[in-house]
Amino acid sequence: MAGLLAGGLWTTTVRASFHFWDIQELYSNGDGTLQFVEFFTSSGGQQFLGGESLVSANVGDTLMNMLTFGSNLTTPPSTAGRTFLVAAGLKRADVAAIAGWGVGG
C-alpha cells in the first residue's frame, strides 16, 4: 500500500461506490512509507466490504494504487457508530500517537 495515499491527499474528490462509510482521517508521511485511512459510519449493516476496492490516484492519474478487501468486516451486532482502519507500515501504537488517540499498542 506504499504510495496508496500520497497521490490521493492532493485530490479534492472523494467518492464511495459502496456502503455508507465516510473517510474520517487520512495520513501519510512524506515518503509514503507510513499511511492510514480511518473510516467511520453511523449506519448499521455496513460490514459487507469483501470484494470491494479502495483506489487512490494522483491528480494526473499517472500513479494509481488499489487495495481489494479480501473479506467482510467482522463486527459486533451493528456497525453503527464504528470505525475501521486501513494502514500500511504502521503499528497500532504509531496510529494512536499520530491520530491523538489515548491508546497504546
Phi, psi and omega in degrees: 000001178304132182086355184300321184261339188307312178286325183293339181291337185264354179270150182261356183254128173237123181237146174232131180252007178214137171060184185246051177264133175255144173282117182269325181204143174238145175213139169210135173284177187301323182260005175077012181275343176235116186214151168204157172232126177254126179253150178221143171223145173260001183257146174276167176071027184254021184276355187274076182257351182307126180089348178279159184236147172252120185237137174231151178212153175281175186302320181271005184056031178267346177227121183226140177228146181223138173238122177258127179291123183281344180203171175287162174289144170268128188226163166293187183308332181218148174274352183304127179076017184253161174236159165218159189235136170247122186222153176223130176076011184237145169266163181305318181295324177298312181297317180300318180292316180295315184280349180080021178281146181270046180233159177246179184212000000 
